[in-house]
């Protein structure tokens, strides 16, 4: 495991520690998860199309971006 030194405003660090404690994870785990997510190439849009096909007709005027925002908020 590599070490990384960051310069972060002390108020941000305090809020991050509170957030992590509430969720039962460490700040290091949160940073690693975030960096892993942004360093991973985006998946192809073919997966989006198959998801939409599977639910076609369930919702009128479905918005995939709205759904993604919902999932991001739900799993924070």
N, C-alpha and C positions, 0 to 999 in steps of 0.2 A: 504494500500500500504506500503510495507517495504522499508526502506532506505538501500542503499548499498554504501560503500565507496571503491573506487578503486584508486590505484596508477598507473598513466599513464603518460608517457612522455609528457611534455607541448606542443611539436610540434605535437604530435598525437592528443591531445585535440583540438588544434587550427584547424587542418585540419578537424577533426570530426565536429566541430561547423560550419565550412564553408559548409561542405557537407550537414549537417542537415538543415542549413538555406536555401540553394538552393532548397532543396526538401520540405520545409515547415513542417518539423518535429523537435522534440527536440532530443538531444543526448540521453536522457533517453529513449525515445521511440525506438530509433535505437538499444540501448543496450538490452532493453526488448525484442524486436522482435528477435534479434540474439539469446539471451539466450533461448527464447521459442523454436526457431527452433532447436537448438542443444540439448535441453532437451527433445524433443519429440521423442519417439521411431520411427524408420524408418517404413514406410508403407511396406506392403508385396509386393513382386515382381509380384504378380498376376495382379496388376493394370498395371504394365509395359507391361505385355504380352498382355492384352486386348487392350491397346493403340496401340501396334505394329500390332496386328491383324487388327485393324480398318484401318490402313494406308498401309497395305501390298501391295506392288507393286507400290506405289506412288514414292518411291525413291529406286533406286538400292543401295544395300549395306548401308542401313540406319544405323547410329550409335546412339544409345540412349544416350550415354555419351556426344557426340557432341551436341545433341539436348538439353540436360540438361544444358550444358555450355552456349549455345545460350540463353536459357531462363534466366539463372542466370545473364548474361550480360545485357539482355534486360530489366529486372525488377529491376536493381540496383537503 
